[in-house]
Amino acid sequence: NNIFKNGYIKVTSPNDSLKAEIQARKISKDGKGMAWNIQTSAADNKLKSIIKWKNLSGKYFTGTLNTETEFFKSEYGNTAHITVHHSDIIVGDSIWNIQPSDIVYRKNNITIDHFAVTHNNQHIIISGLATPNKNDSVIADLKNVDVSYILNLVNFHSVDFSGKASGKAYIAGAFAKPDASAKLRVEDFKFENGRMGTLYANANWNNREGQIDIDATANDTISNISISNYIPIKTIIKGYVSPRKNNIDLNIMADGTRIEFLKRFCGSFIGNINAYANGEVRVAGPLNKINLTGDLIANGVIHMSTLNTDYTLKNAHIHAVPDEIYLQNDTVADRDGHLGIVSGALHHQHLTKLTFDIGINAHNLLAYDTHEFGDNTFYGTAYTTGTCNIKGRNNDITIDVRATANKGSQIVYNVSSPTSINKNQFIHWTNRDSVNTALSIKEKPDSAKDINIPTDMHINFLVNMTPEATIKLIMDRNTGDYISLNGTGGLRAAYYNNGSFDLYGNYLIDHGIYKLTIQNAIKKDFIFTPGGTISFGGDPFDAVLNLKAQYTVQGVSLADLKIGNSFSNNNIRVNCLMNITGTPSSPKVDFGLDMPTVNNDAKQMILSLINSEEEMNQQVLYLLAIGRFYTQTNNNAVAESTTQQSQTSLAMQSILSGTVSQQLNNVLSSVINNTNWNFGANISTGDEGWNNAEYEGMLSGRLLNNRLQFSGQFGYRDNANATTSFIGDFDLRYLLYPNGNLAVRVYNQTNDRYFTRNSLNTQGIGFILKKDFNGFWDLFGIKKKQKK
């Protein structure tokens, strides 16, 4: 089962002495082993030896043992007196010193005089007499010795134990039927790197069975915040380890035992495990084919590292059979108490070569929760209802998600840096023991290198988007520009961490906002109108855009357009329109204007003054920046009037009022800080500047799961010619169907705010019916008969 490599023997005999050097590497089938170098010289019945070693894998372990042996005959027969000189052993980053000592050997008799290996306050001291006599014994005294060091010395790596051991071990009648026992206290005892508390162990050598019988108890405590106290927990371990039969059989009885050791099997996707279990587990089998069996009931919290979410286990049943660990319809809860059902299995081959199949049925469960971009171009929070299947094989994880995005979900995507999607490795698979380059005493090339295998991750999404979920696109991180969209549609996505991200489907806009900064000075919020679409056909940056957004400028004076005295005292509402087409990588933006409160004749008169796309863009930018129409003249100069303030003065007052409005809106947004309600303020000057300004507050919101929608403007205008000084417009809609296909609308609109009519206000109530169709018959829900 072992292979020797790079070995050589060199023997010389200078000056009536004999010198030899032996070097070899002993490697087992699993790649673990040790490099040895032995240098000896013999003369005048004395043998000087220097033994050097270094492991080829696992924790760094190397050392030198320097001895001198004198051979002579005594009254007891042939005798060897071994003098141990000062030597060093390096384990990990610790240097252990072998103190000078004497060992005398003759047939069936070994005398050991204070053989000590020390490191700071840690030591192993062996003294005593080994003979066939039961009254003679060898005592080993241990203080704070790492158990893993001892297991390395005896080359036991089937399972991992660690901790600081203190106590004594005895062996009597070593050359007959040995009677051996040990009583140890192990602080910070760990099984498979999972904390178990303080272990109190009694071990006895069973001569008849050729095994070490173990009776141990691990005591620990957990904090209870509710009562500001600590709760004792306990783990009882009973069984044996048999060198004769080369097997192990340990029964572990858990009474509130930490189950951190499970991270050893599922650490590729689980971070911390702060959970506790009750039940029994059996660790048994040949030392090279150990298995777990048993049942545990677990409660606590586990952290999913790939999702950055914490889930609370509630009486979760963990069932272990040979080479399988099952999760059987276990209930988990997220931080908000939303529930999910987890089923599946972790597959292994004698605690190695882990694979897994996990299925999750979620009901509004927090499925993803990150808050920084890091090395990615996205982060977000996702509450989902649906299923998630996770399949893990060597070097490959596939996640299939079929879910509906629920309220509170938000994915933030950094459009400004699409190239930052790179080949980041979410998970790295490593051997249980990292394989280090084996350095021989005489340096020779070796192919044993660190093994660090990056995992291929495939994530397939089939998501039903709802208006409760938000897609946020960061357009410019420096200015804070972003697009926030809420809508519906079925989206299918495929992500490969070493490849591309593809997205398919149609996304229908329900509502949204574009926070836009123009020339690093003008900040405006464009509101997306329902009905816009984004069509994905693979690369998200090649998606087809068809989006419409508008920004409403209140109280715009028509006097600046010079279209007649009858319009000079009229202020109207103007919607600055933004049409976004093209693709995200190459968008096309067109501007337009709409006057929703004027009749068609007046609207046509206003639009007839704008003769080109350039003039349209100029008017839109002027409205956004100044809040007024730009006055077009033949020589492009500003016309002055003897009865009105100059256009320059009016523009400055409009800028000042716009700045005040923006500051008020910022304060209101920071104070309210509610995504369901939007509060705003607007101050707009008229054709006489502050002398006929309008002051109004704006309110919009959504209630009852977005089915009740309200928007309104309320305020006061300082205009002596106006019929009324009160401004009170509102629009109230209730969606009879959640998808908005049928809704009731109630509204009130102030008439004389814009043009004189017979009544001061126009009120109305009605129904809004919306239907998507692909043909004439589909409009009426009639299916066209198929021709046979």
Buried (B, 14 or more C-beta within 10 A) or exposed (E): EEEEBBEEEEEEEEEEEEBBBBBBBBBBEBEBBBBBBBBBBBBEEBBBBBBBBBBBBBBEBBBBBBBBBBEEEEEEEEBBBBBBBEBBBBBEEEEBEBBEBEBBBBEEBBBBEEBBBBBEEBBBBBBBBBBEBEEBBBBBBBBBBBBBBBBBEEEBBBBBBBBBBBBEBBBBBBBEEBBBBBBBBBEBBBBBEBBBBBBBBBBBBEEEEEBBBBBBBBBBBBEEEEEEEEEEBBBBBBBBBBEEBEBBBBBBBBBBBBBBBBBBBBBBBBBEBBBBBBBBBBBBBBBBBBBBBBBBBBBBBBBBBBBBBBBBBEEBBBBBEEBBBBBEEBBBBBEEEBBBBBBBBBBBEBBBEBBBBBBBBBEBBBBBBBEEBEEBBBBBBBBBBBBBBBBBBEEEBBBBBBBBBBEBBBBBBBBBEBEBBEEEBBBEBEBBBEBBEBEBBEEEEBEBEEEEEBBBBBBBBBBBBBBBBBBBBBBBEEEEBBBBBBBBBEBBBBBBBEEEBBBBBBBBBBBBBBBBBEEEEBBBBBBBBBBBBBBBEEBBEBBBBBBBBBBBBBBBBBBBBBBEEEBBBBBBBBBBBBBBEEBBEEEEEEBBBBBEBBEEEBBEBBBEEBEEEEEBBBBBBBBBBBBBBBBBEEEEEBBEEEEBBEBEEBBBBBBBBBEEBBEBBEEBBEEEEEEEBBBBBBBBBBBBBBEBBBBBBBBBBBEEEBBEBBBBBEBBBBBEEBEBEBBBBBBBBBBEEBEBEBBEBBBBBBBBBBBEEEEEBEEEEEEEEEEEEEEEEEEEEEEEEEEE
